Amino acid sequence: MSRTAESAGDFDAVSRVLDAFRAGEPVLIHDFDDREGETDLVYPAGAVGSADVARMRNDAGGLVCVALPNDVSESLGLPFMDDVLDHPAASSHDLAYDSRSSFSFTVNHRDSFTGITDRDRAMTISRLAPVAEATRAGEYDADDFGGEFRAPGHVHLLRGAPDLLSDRQGHTELGLALADEAGIPPAVVVCEMLDDETGAALSKDAARDYADRHGFAFVDGDGLIDELV
């Protein structure tokens, strides 16, 4: 395939995932073969309902996380966990695929019960989208967040790098950059796709087949960066 044909394919794939995100539909994003080598099922947080949580735990199988951008996280006082944990287990971060983890803490919406059911997690996740939008607009702060959510909980929060893809190129940043480009609230759900037979990350080909079977858009991280950065 020529470079021109590759570029056209990347543009078409990115256009399709942008259209899907604007429509509130999930997409599949493969990061990079030389990074995690994983494909995540990625949703606009505000569009997630109980059936979507069920799909993530049944079809994807990884950890269900909500990524928020750095400016929103800063305004809400959401730390990187490796900055605040005071325990020997947090003393060294020798990640094979990156320089630091994106994890902040975990939350439940205060109207949830146990927090782990599909309904409860969907409530927590979907509410984080308008919260992120209101926070960015200066209409919501850490005290409001504390009044609406409690920690610890069952939804993992991720904090995006300050300059997104210019700083870090993980699924956290890929999803948030996609949300910004799509013009939707800056909160996205990411969940790794795992292989039931091997227990390893689902291969790119298998992830692409899953996307085709279900009519979901699929994009490579390289193509996304080429079009968005």
C-alpha positions in Angstrom: 0.0 0.0 0.0 1.3 3.4 -0.9 1.9 6.1 1.7 -0.9 8.2 0.1 -3.2 5.2 0.4 -2.2 4.7 4.0 -2.8 8.4 4.8 -6.2 8.2 3.2 -7.0 5.1 5.2 -5.9 6.8 8.4 -8.0 9.8 7.7 -11.1 7.7 6.9 -10.6 5.7 10.1 -10.2 8.9 12.2 -13.3 10.5 10.6 -15.3 7.4 11.4 -14.3 7.3 15.0 -15.0 11.0 15.4 -18.5 10.5 13.9 -19.1 7.6 16.2 -18.0 9.5 19.3 -20.3 12.4 18.4 -23.1 9.9 18.1 -22.3 8.5 21.5 -21.1 5.2 20.2 -18.1 3.2 21.3 -14.9 2.8 19.3 -11.9 0.6 19.4 -8.4 2.2 19.7 -5.2 0.2 19.4 -2.3 2.0 20.9 1.1 0.9 19.5 2.8 -2.4 18.9 5.9 -1.1 20.7 3.9 0.2 23.7 1.2 -1.8 25.5 0.1 -3.4 22.2 -3.5 -3.3 23.4 -6.8 -2.4 22.0 -9.3 -0.6 24.3 -13.0 -0.3 23.9 -13.6 3.4 24.4 -16.8 5.3 25.1 -17.8 8.9 25.5 -18.6 8.7 29.3 -21.9 10.6 29.0 -23.3 7.9 26.7 -22.6 4.9 29.0 -25.6 3.0 30.3 -26.0 -0.4 32.1 -25.8 -2.4 28.9 -22.5 -0.7 28.0 -20.9 -1.6 31.3 -22.1 -5.2 30.7 -20.4 -5.1 27.3 -17.1 -3.9 28.8 -17.0 -6.6 31.4 -18.2 -9.4 29.2 -16.7 -8.6 25.8 -13.6 -6.5 26.8 -12.8 -7.9 30.2 -10.2 -5.3 31.3 -10.5 -2.6 33.9 -13.3 0.0 33.4 -11.8 3.4 33.9 -12.8 7.0 33.2 -10.2 9.4 31.9 -10.4 13.1 32.7 -8.0 15.8 31.3 -5.3 17.4 33.4 -7.1 20.8 33.8 -10.3 19.2 35.0 -8.4 16.9 37.4 -6.4 19.9 38.7 -9.6 21.9 39.4 -11.2 18.9 41.1 -8.1 18.1 43.2 -7.8 14.6 41.6 -4.1 13.6 42.1 -1.9 11.1 40.4 -2.0 8.2 42.9 1.8 7.7 42.7 2.2 11.3 44.0 0.2 10.8 47.1 0.6 7.2 48.2 2.9 6.8 51.1 3.7 3.1 51.1 6.7 1.0 50.0 4.7 -0.3 47.1 4.5 3.2 45.7 8.2 4.0 46.0 9.3 3.0 42.5 7.5 3.0 39.2 9.4 0.8 36.8 6.7 0.5 34.1 7.9 -1.4 31.0 5.6 0.6 28.7 5.7 4.2 30.1 7.3 6.5 32.6 4.2 6.8 35.0 0.7 5.5 35.6 -2.3 7.7 34.9 -4.3 6.3 37.9 -6.0 8.7 40.3 -8.4 7.4 42.9 -11.6 5.4 42.6 -15.1 6.8 43.1 -18.8 5.9 43.4 -21.7 8.3 42.8 -23.3 9.0 46.2 -26.7 7.8 44.8 -25.3 4.4 44.0 -25.7 1.5 46.4 -22.7 -0.9 46.4 -21.2 0.9 43.3 -20.3 -2.3 41.4 -23.5 -3.2 39.6 -23.9 -2.3 36.0 -26.5 0.3 36.9 -24.4 1.8 39.7 -21.2 2.0 37.6 -23.2 3.5 34.6 -24.6 6.1 37.0 -21.1 7.1 38.2 -19.6 7.0 34.7 -22.3 8.9 32.9 -22.4 11.7 35.5 -18.7 12.3 35.1 -19.2 13.8 31.6 -21.3 16.8 32.6 -19.1 17.2 35.7 -16.0 17.5 33.5 -17.7 19.9 31.2 -19.0 22.1 34.1 -15.6 22.0 35.7 -13.8 23.2 32.6 -16.4 26.0 32.4 -15.6 27.1 36.0 -19.0 26.1 37.3 -18.1 23.0 39.4 -15.3 22.5 41.9 -13.7 20.0 44.3 -16.4 20.7 47.0 -19.1 20.0 44.5 -17.4 16.8 43.5 -17.1 15.6 47.1 -20.8 16.3 47.5 -21.7 14.1 44.5 -19.1 11.3 44.7 -17.4 9.3 47.4 -14.0 7.6 47.5 -12.9 4.9 47.4 -15.4 3.4 45.0 -15.6 1.1 42.0 -14.9 3.4 39.0 -11.2 4.1 38.4 -10.3 7.6 37.5 -7.4 8.3 35.2 -5.7 11.7 34.9 -4.5 12.7 31.4 -1.1 14.2 30.8 -1.0 18.0 30.7 -0.4 18.3 27.0 -2.2 15.1 26.1 -0.5 13.3 23.1 2.5 15.7 23.1 3.3 14.4 26.6 2.1 10.8 26.7 0.5 8.5 24.1 -1.5 6.1 26.1 -5.2 5.2 25.7 -6.0 7.9 28.3 -4.6 10.6 26.1 -5.8 9.0 22.8 -9.4 8.9 24.1 -9.3 12.5 25.5 -7.8 13.9 22.4 -10.6 12.2 20.4 -13.2 13.7 22.7 -11.7 17.2 22.3 -11.6 16.8 18.5 -15.2 15.5 18.5 -16.4 18.5 20.6 -17.9 16.4 23.3 -17.5 16.6 27.1 -13.9 15.7 28.2 -14.6 12.4 29.9 -14.0 9.0 28.2 -14.2 5.4 29.3 -11.4 3.0 28.4 -11.5 -0.8 28.9 -8.8 -3.1 27.7 -9.9 -6.0 25.4 -8.5 -9.3 26.6 -8.4 -12.8 24.9 -10.6 -15.3 26.7 -8.5 -18.2 25.5 -5.0 -16.9 26.3 -5.7 -14.4 29.0 -3.4 -11.9 27.1 -4.3 -8.8 25.3 -6.6 -9.4 22.4 -4.6 -9.3 19.2 -5.1 -6.3 16.8 -6.6 -8.6 14.1 -9.0 -10.1 16.6 -10.0 -6.7 17.9 -10.5 -5.5 14.3 -12.7 -8.5 13.6 -14.8 -7.7 16.8 -15.2 -4.2 15.6 -16.4 -5.4 12.1 -18.8 -7.9 13.6 -20.5 -5.2 15.8 -20.3 -2.3 13.4 -17.8 -0.3 15.6 -15.1 2.0 14.3 -11.5 0.9 14.8 -8.4 3.1 14.6 -4.7 2.7 15.2 -3.0 5.1 17.6 -0.5 6.0 14.9 -3.3 7.2 12.6 -5.0 9.0 15.3 -1.8 10.9 16.2 -1.1 11.8 12.6 -4.5 13.4 12.3 -4.9 15.0 15.7 -1.4 16.3 16.7 
